[in-house]
Amino acid sequence: MVVNDPGDFFAVAAITFYTRNTTDADTKFRYDISNAFDKRLIFYQNPPHEVMVTTPVKAITSVWIGLSSLVISFFLIQAFKYRSEVVMVKSRGGFLMILMSAALNALVTSFFMIPKSDVYCKMRLPLTVTSLQMINAVLIAQLWRIRKTTSLLVHADMPRNLFADSFISLIDFVAGWKNQTCPSTEETSQKEKKVNNTHLAMVTMFFTMPQILLQILSALLQPQEFYLALQDDESIGRAGCRATDNSGNTLSNGQTIKTYGILLMMLTSILAFVLSNHGKNLPSLFNEAEIFNEAMFTSTILLFFGLGMILVLDEESMLSPNVEYIIWIATISSTILNLVGRIMLPKLRIIWRGDTIVLPNEDLIDCPCAATPNNSLLNLNSVESKDDVNDNEENGISESKKWTGN
């Protein structure tokens, strides 16, 4: 038995009761009965030591989150500033800005990963994991766009992959895209044959909505709460977040909806990587296919390494909350910075250099049915610097250099 006052105590169970004589009401009897407990010694125990995220770790990670957010904000501002440039228009800059906005939100809200209070525990996964899910959804939509704009041109030479082909067919159905041969008449408008923003928006929402629904169900059915995971002697308590059943028992990771939300986000990362790897050699504007594949390869490894460690860690272990928090921040920030940097830097370099984009026909972009073998997308990866344009004009030459993304 534990009491809240310092000192040692001897426990005694005692009972006292009174009786009186039925013939003489003034006669009263008192009976005192006492017995010692089996465990007679009662001792005082200090409150458990709370193991929380330390102040130095909070300070260092806050600075890192701030710097990472500034980098993403810079790319977002540049994308908005040059949204009318050919590079951004043809790369669907609007969706890239959605990707960077989700990335910025994931970074800024990652400080909720500190197990500090019930509010922090309830907010951390819905805000961060949903943002990461939207990033994956936009990437899948962009990779699908690249695949559809080149499928008719290189379909015969494209490596066959049953899983990737089935996944593409699913996205076709979600986007309402109909695979058909090019019409021989002019009745079908170019707009109907293009991969438009509506297609990309439908794909993005399809892969984002399941995560939103899972987070809503988790918040309603299994709300997270702050708690201390105590050692056997209750002398040390590790700060953490948990969900409980109706009896108040802590649910394991495998029993919680939040775990399935994390797994869903990791699954979409796998799908995006498979899609990017299958189409990495496809011809595309500004070598997007190859760049997306390189970005997804590194980010998928970082994501699986970090989140895999977090899911495997036992919630009842006495691992320092500092370590778990650092893993969360490192995983989120490195994944986001790698993706956004690899995707945006090549495009911005073209804009900053003032290179001239050479596009033979505006209607060919995002319109596979309008392309022919003679004017295919294979010839659209061309960029001319200002100096090259001036030299060519003086010599009466019209030629272009293939841009390799370097």
C-alpha positions as CSV (number, residue, x, y, z in Angstrom):
1,M,0.0,0.0,0.0
2,V,1.2,3.5,-0.9
3,V,0.3,6.7,0.9
4,N,1.0,10.3,-0.1
5,D,2.8,11.4,3.1
6,P,6.4,10.7,3.9
7,G,7.1,8.1,6.6
8,D,6.4,4.5,7.5
9,F,3.1,3.4,8.9
10,F,1.6,0.3,10.6
11,A,-1.7,-0.7,9.2
12,V,-4.5,-1.9,11.5
13,A,-8.1,-2.8,10.6
14,A,-10.4,-1.7,13.4
15,I,-14.1,-1.8,14.0
16,T,-16.2,-0.3,16.9
17,F,-19.9,-0.9,17.7
18,Y,-22.2,-0.3,20.6
19,T,-25.1,-2.4,22.2
20,R,-27.5,-1.9,25.1
21,N,-29.4,-4.0,27.6
22,T,-33.0,-4.6,26.6
23,T,-34.1,-4.4,30.3
24,D,-32.0,-1.4,31.3
25,A,-31.9,1.2,28.5
26,D,-29.2,3.2,30.4
27,T,-26.7,0.2,30.2
28,K,-24.5,0.5,27.1
29,F,-21.7,-1.7,25.9
30,R,-18.8,-0.8,23.5
31,Y,-16.9,-3.4,21.5
32,D,-13.5,-2.6,19.8
33,I,-12.1,-5.2,17.4
34,S,-8.8,-4.7,15.6
35,N,-6.5,-6.9,13.5
36,A,-3.2,-6.1,11.7
37,F,-3.0,-6.5,7.9
38,D,-0.8,-9.2,6.5
39,K,1.4,-6.6,4.9
40,R,1.8,-4.4,8.0
41,L,4.3,-1.8,6.7
42,I,2.9,1.1,4.6
43,F,5.5,3.2,2.9
44,Y,5.6,6.5,1.1
45,Q,6.5,6.7,-2.7
46,N,7.3,9.8,-4.6
47,P,5.2,10.6,-7.7
48,P,6.6,8.9,-10.9
49,H,9.3,10.8,-12.7
50,E,7.8,11.9,-16.0
51,V,10.1,11.3,-19.0
52,M,9.1,14.0,-21.6
53,V,10.7,15.5,-24.7
54,T,13.5,17.7,-23.3
55,T,13.8,21.4,-23.9
56,P,17.0,21.2,-25.9
57,V,15.4,18.7,-28.3
58,K,12.4,20.9,-28.7
59,A,14.6,23.9,-29.4
60,I,16.7,22.1,-32.0
61,T,13.8,20.5,-33.8
62,S,11.9,23.8,-33.8
63,V,14.7,25.5,-35.6
64,W,14.9,22.6,-38.1
65,I,11.2,22.7,-38.7
66,G,11.4,26.5,-39.2
67,L,14.3,26.3,-41.7
68,S,12.6,23.4,-43.6
69,S,9.4,25.3,-43.8
70,L,11.2,28.4,-45.2
71,V,12.7,26.2,-47.9
72,I,9.3,24.8,-48.9
73,S,7.8,28.3,-48.7
74,F,10.5,29.6,-51.1
75,F,9.7,26.9,-53.6
76,L,5.9,27.6,-53.2
77,I,6.4,31.4,-53.7
78,Q,8.6,30.8,-56.8
79,A,6.0,28.4,-58.3
80,F,3.3,31.0,-57.8
81,K,5.4,33.8,-59.1
82,Y,6.3,31.9,-62.3
83,R,2.9,30.1,-62.7
84,S,2.5,31.6,-66.2
85,E,5.8,30.3,-67.5
86,V,5.7,27.5,-70.0
87,V,7.6,25.2,-67.6
88,M,5.1,25.6,-64.9
89,V,2.0,25.5,-67.1
90,K,3.1,22.3,-68.9
91,S,4.1,20.7,-65.6
92,R,0.7,21.5,-64.1
93,G,2.1,24.0,-61.7
94,G,-1.3,24.3,-59.9
95,F,-1.0,20.7,-58.7
96,L,2.6,21.2,-57.8
97,M,1.6,24.1,-55.6
98,I,-1.0,21.9,-53.9
99,L,1.7,19.4,-53.3
100,M,4.0,22.0,-51.7
101,S,1.1,23.4,-49.7
102,A,0.5,20.0,-48.2
103,A,4.2,19.6,-47.6
104,L,4.3,22.9,-45.8
105,N,1.3,21.9,-43.6
106,A,2.9,18.6,-42.8
107,L,6.1,20.3,-41.7
108,V,4.5,23.1,-39.7
109,T,2.1,20.7,-37.8
110,S,4.8,18.1,-37.1
111,F,5.5,19.7,-33.7
112,F,2.2,18.1,-32.6
113,M,4.2,14.8,-32.6
114,I,5.4,15.8,-29.1
115,P,3.4,13.8,-26.5
116,K,2.4,16.7,-24.4
117,S,-1.3,16.8,-23.8
118,D,-4.6,15.4,-25.0
119,V,-4.8,18.2,-27.6
120,Y,-1.4,17.3,-29.1
121,C,-2.3,13.6,-29.1
122,K,-5.6,14.2,-31.0
123,M,-4.1,16.6,-33.5
124,R,-0.8,15.0,-34.5
125,L,-1.8,12.3,-37.0
126,P,-4.9,13.9,-38.7
127,L,-2.9,17.0,-39.7
128,T,0.5,15.4,-40.6
129,V,-0.4,12.0,-42.1
130,T,-3.3,13.4,-44.1
131,S,-0.9,16.0,-45.6
132,L,1.6,13.3,-46.5
133,Q,-1.2,11.3,-48.1
134,M,-2.2,14.2,-50.3
135,I,1.4,14.6,-51.4
136,N,1.4,10.9,-52.6
137,A,-1.9,11.4,-54.3
138,V,-0.7,14.4,-56.3
139,L,2.4,12.5,-57.3
140,I,0.3,9.5,-58.5
141,A,-1.8,11.9,-60.5
142,Q,1.2,13.6,-62.1
143,L,2.8,10.2,-62.9
144,W,-0.4,9.0,-64.4
145,R,-0.5,12.2,-66.6
146,I,3.0,11.4,-67.9
147,R,2.0,7.8,-68.6
148,K,-1.1,8.8,-70.6
149,T,0.6,11.5,-72.7
150,T,3.2,9.0,-73.9
151,S,1.4,5.7,-73.9
152,L,0.2,5.8,-77.5
153,L,3.7,6.9,-78.7
154,V,5.8,4.2,-77.1
155,H,3.2,1.6,-76.2
156,A,4.8,-1.1,-78.2
157,D,8.3,-0.6,-76.7
158,M,7.0,-0.1,-73.1
159,P,8.0,-2.9,-70.7
160,R,5.0,-5.0,-69.5
161,N,4.2,-5.1,-65.9
162,L,0.9,-6.7,-64.8
163,F,0.7,-4.9,-61.5
164,A,1.5,-1.5,-63.0
165,D,-0.9,-2.0,-65.9
166,S,-3.7,-3.0,-63.5
167,F,-3.0,0.1,-61.4
168,I,-3.0,2.3,-64.4
169,S,-6.4,0.8,-65.5
170,L,-7.8,1.6,-62.0
171,I,-6.7,5.2,-62.3
172,D,-8.2,5.4,-65.8
173,F,-11.5,4.3,-64.3
174,V,-11.3,6.8,-61.5
175,A,-10.4,9.7,-63.8
176,G,-13.0,8.7,-66.3
177,W,-10.3,8.3,-69.0
178,K,-11.2,6.1,-72.0
179,N,-8.4,4.4,-73.8
180,Q,-9.2,4.5,-77.5
181,T,-7.5,4.8,-80.8
182,C,-7.2,8.3,-82.3
183,P,-10.3,9.3,-84.2
184,S,-10.0,9.8,-87.9
185,T,-12.5,12.7,-88.0
186,E,-12.4,16.1,-86.5
187,E,-15.6,15.6,-84.6
188,T,-13.9,14.9,-81.3
189,S,-12.5,18.1,-79.9
190,Q,-8.9,18.3,-78.7
191,K,-10.2,19.2,-75.2
192,E,-11.9,15.9,-74.9
193,K,-8.7,14.1,-75.7
194,K,-6.4,16.0,-73.3
195,V,-5.4,15.0,-69.8
196,N,-7.0,18.0,-68.1
197,N,-7.1,19.3,-64.5
198,T,-10.4,17.6,-63.8
199,H,-8.8,14.2,-64.5
200,L,-5.9,15.0,-62.1
201,A,-8.3,16.4,-59.4
202,M,-10.3,13.2,-59.5
203,V,-7.2,11.0,-59.1
204,T,-5.9,13.2,-56.3
205,M,-9.2,13.1,-54.3
206,F,-9.6,9.4,-54.9
207,F,-6.3,8.7,-53.1
208,T,-6.7,11.3,-50.4
209,M,-10.3,10.7,-49.3
210,P,-9.7,7.2,-47.7
211,Q,-7.1,8.8,-45.4
212,I,-9.5,11.6,-44.4
213,L,-12.2,9.0,-43.6
214,L,-9.8,6.9,-41.5
215,Q,-8.7,9.9,-39.5
216,I,-12.3,11.0,-38.8
217,L,-13.2,7.4,-37.7
218,S,-10.1,7.4,-35.5
219,A,-11.0,10.7,-33.9
220,L,-14.6,9.6,-33.2
221,L,-14.2,6.0,-32.2
222,Q,-10.7,5.9,-30.8
223,P,-9.7,9.4,-29.6
224,Q,-6.0,9.6,-28.6
225,E,-5.2,10.8,-25.1
226,F,-2.1,11.7,-23.2
227,Y,-0.8,9.1,-20.7
228,L,2.3,8.0,-18.8
229,A,3.5,4.4,-19.4
230,L,4.8,3.4,-15.9
231,Q,7.5,1.0,-15.1
232,D,6.6,-2.0,-12.9
233,D,7.7,-0.1,-9.7
234,E,5.8,3.0,-10.9
235,S,8.9,5.1,-10.3
236,I,9.3,6.3,-14.0
237,G,6.6,7.2,-16.5
238,R,7.2,7.6,-20.2
239,A,5.0,10.3,-21.9
240,G,3.0,9.0,-24.8
241,C,-0.3,8.9,-26.6
242,R,-2.8,6.0,-26.6
243,A,-6.3,5.0,-27.4
244,T,-8.4,2.9,-25.0
245,D,-11.3,0.4,-25.3
246,N,-14.6,0.7,-23.4
247,S,-12.9,-0.9,-20.3
248,G,-10.1,1.7,-20.3
249,N,-7.5,-0.8,-21.5
250,T,-4.8,0.5,-23.8
251,L,-5.2,-0.6,-27.4
252,S,-2.1,-2.0,-29.1
253,N,-0.9,-0.6,-32.4
254,G,-2.5,-3.4,-34.4
255,Q,-5.9,-2.5,-32.8
256,T,-6.0,1.2,-33.6
257,I,-7.4,2.9,-36.7
258,K,-4.5,5.4,-36.6
259,T,-2.1,2.5,-37.5
260,Y,-4.1,1.7,-40.6
261,G,-4.0,5.3,-41.6
262,I,-0.2,5.2,-41.4
263,L,-0.1,2.0,-43.4
264,L,-2.4,3.4,-46.0
265,M,-0.1,6.4,-46.5
266,M,2.9,4.0,-46.8
267,L,1.0,1.9,-49.3
268,T,0.3,4.9,-51.6
269,S,4.0,5.7,-51.4
270,I,4.7,2.2,-52.7
271,L,2.2,2.6,-55.5
272,A,3.7,6.0,-56.5
273,F,7.2,4.5,-56.5
274,V,6.0,1.5,-58.6
275,L,4.3,3.8,-61.1
276,S,7.4,6.1,-61.3
277,N,9.8,3.2,-61.7
278,H,7.7,1.6,-64.5
279,G,7.7,4.8,-66.5
280,K,11.1,6.2,-65.6
281,N,12.3,5.8,-69.2
282,L,9.3,7.3,-70.9
283,P,9.9,10.5,-72.9
284,S,8.3,13.4,-71.1
285,L,8.6,17.2,-70.8
286,F,11.7,18.3,-68.9
287,N,12.5,14.6,-68.1
288,E,9.8,14.6,-65.5
289,A,9.5,10.8,-65.5
290,E,13.1,10.2,-64.6
291,I,13.1,13.0,-62.0
292,F,9.9,11.7,-60.3
293,N,11.4,8.2,-60.1
294,E,14.6,9.4,-58.5
295,A,12.7,11.5,-56.0
296,M,10.2,8.7,-55.1
297,F,13.0,6.1,-54.7
298,T,14.8,8.1,-52.0
299,S,11.6,9.3,-50.3
300,T,10.1,5.9,-50.1
301,I,13.3,4.5,-48.4
302,L,13.3,7.4,-45.9
303,L,9.6,7.0,-45.2
304,F,9.7,3.3,-44.6
305,F,12.8,3.4,-42.5
306,G,11.4,6.1,-40.2
307,L,7.8,5.1,-39.9
308,G,8.7,1.4,-39.8
309,M,10.8,2.1,-36.7
310,I,8.0,4.0,-35.0
311,L,5.4,1.3,-35.6
312,V,7.7,-1.5,-34.4
313,L,8.6,0.3,-31.2
314,D,6.6,-1.1,-28.3
315,E,4.4,1.7,-26.7
316,E,5.2,0.3,-23.3
317,S,9.0,0.3,-23.7
318,M,11.0,2.9,-21.9
319,L,12.6,4.3,-25.0
320,S,13.1,8.1,-24.5
321,P,10.3,10.2,-26.1
322,N,13.2,12.3,-27.5
323,V,14.2,9.5,-29.8
324,E,10.6,8.9,-31.1
325,Y,10.0,12.6,-31.7
326,I,13.4,13.0,-33.5
327,I,12.5,10.1,-35.8
328,W,9.2,11.7,-36.6
329,I,10.7,15.1,-37.5
330,A,13.6,13.6,-39.4
331,T,11.4,11.3,-41.4
332,I,8.8,14.0,-42.3
333,S,11.3,16.7,-43.1
334,S,13.8,14.6,-45.1
335,T,11.0,13.0,-47.2
336,I,9.4,16.4,-48.0
337,L,12.7,18.3,-48.7
338,N,13.9,15.5,-51.0
339,L,10.6,15.4,-53.0
340,V,10.1,19.1,-53.4
341,G,13.7,19.9,-54.0
342,R,14.2,17.2,-56.7
343,I,10.9,18.1,-58.5
344,M,11.1,21.9,-58.4
345,L,14.8,22.8,-58.7
346,P,15.2,21.6,-62.4
347,K,12.1,23.6,-63.4
348,L,13.1,26.7,-61.6
349,R,16.7,26.6,-63.0
350,I,15.2,26.7,-66.5
351,I,13.1,29.7,-65.6
352,W,16.0,31.5,-63.7
353,R,18.3,31.0,-66.7
354,G,15.7,32.5,-69.0
355,D,15.9,29.5,-71.3
356,T,13.4,29.4,-74.3
357,I,11.2,26.3,-74.4
358,V,10.8,24.9,-77.9
359,L,7.4,23.2,-78.3
360,P,6.5,22.2,-81.9
361,N,2.8,22.1,-81.3
362,E,0.9,23.3,-78.3
363,D,-1.9,20.7,-78.9
364,L,0.6,17.8,-78.5
365,I,1.1,18.4,-74.8
366,D,-1.2,16.3,-72.6
367,C,-3.0,15.1,-75.8
368,P,-1.7,11.7,-76.9
369,C,-4.2,11.3,-79.7
370,A,-2.9,14.4,-81.4
371,A,0.6,13.1,-81.6
372,T,2.1,11.3,-84.5
373,P,5.4,9.4,-84.9
374,N,6.7,12.4,-86.9
375,N,6.0,15.0,-84.2
376,S,6.0,12.9,-81.1
377,L,6.9,13.9,-77.5
378,L,10.3,12.5,-78.1
379,N,11.1,15.8,-79.7
380,L,9.6,18.0,-77.0
381,N,12.4,17.8,-74.4
382,S,14.1,20.9,-75.9
383,V,15.4,24.1,-74.3
384,E,17.4,26.9,-75.7
385,S,19.3,29.4,-73.6
386,K,19.2,33.1,-74.6
387,D,22.7,32.9,-75.9
388,D,21.9,30.0,-78.1
389,V,18.8,31.7,-79.5
390,N,20.8,34.8,-80.4
391,D,23.6,32.8,-82.1
392,N,21.1,30.8,-84.1
393,E,19.2,33.9,-85.2
394,E,22.5,35.5,-86.4
395,N,23.4,32.4,-88.4
396,G,19.9,31.7,-89.6
397,I,19.8,28.4,-87.8
398,S,16.9,27.0,-86.0
399,E,18.0,24.2,-83.7
400,S,17.6,23.2,-80.1
401,K,19.4,21.4,-77.3
402,K,17.8,18.5,-75.5
403,W,17.5,19.5,-71.8
404,T,18.6,16.7,-69.5
405,G,17.6,18.2,-66.3
406,N,21.1,18.8,-65.1
